[in-house]
Amino acid sequence: MERHFMAMDQYGQFFHGLKNPRKDLCEKLGRKHASKMYHDRKDGTARHCGYIIGTLWLEVFEVKPINS
């Protein structure tokens, strides 16, 4: 099954229909560089959660059917 993603920036703007999040977001935003964005966990480790592209901080989510 093919995986689908969506992203939300810090202003609440959504980007839907992403199959390759980094590549697709860079294309939609007209950029070539993306830095990884991380969330800190309670145990002190960090988890990759999205990308910083230009001035946007984009959190990426996997979209799954409700019946999966």
N, C-alpha and C positions, 0 to 999 in steps of 0.2 A: 504494500500500500504506500502511496506517495505521501510524504509529509508536507503539511502546509503551515505557514507561520503568519503572524501579524506583529506589528510593532506600534508602540505608543510613545510619543515624545513627552517632554516635561510640560508642555502646554496642553496636553490632552488630544493632540491630533493623531489620528490613526492611519496606518499604512497597511492595507489588506492585500491578500493574494501573493504572498512572498513564498517562493519555493527555495531560494538560496538567500537567506536574510541579508547577509553582508553585501553580496553582489547586487541584489535587487534594490536595496536601500541606496547604495551608492549611485546606481543608475537613475533612480527616481529623483534624487537630490542633486544630481549633476556633479558628484564628487568622485575622487579616485582613492581617497584614504579614509580608513575607519579604524579607530582605536577600540579595543575591548573595554567594556564597562563591567564592573564587579560590584556585588553586594557582599557586605560582611555578614558572616554567620555568628550565632551566639557562641560557638566553640572557638572562635578566633580565626577560622579559615575564611577564604573568599570564594564566591561562586560567580562564574561568568553569567551575566544576565542580559547583555545587550551590547550596543555600540555607541560611541560618540563620533558623530559625523558632522563636521563643521561646528556649528554652535548648538546642535541638537543632541540631547541625551535620549537615546532610543532603547526602551526595554522591549525585548522580543519574547513572544509567547507562541507556543505550539497550539494550533487549532485542531481539535479532534471532534469527530462526530459524537453526538450525545449517546448513541447506542454502542460505542466501542468499549 
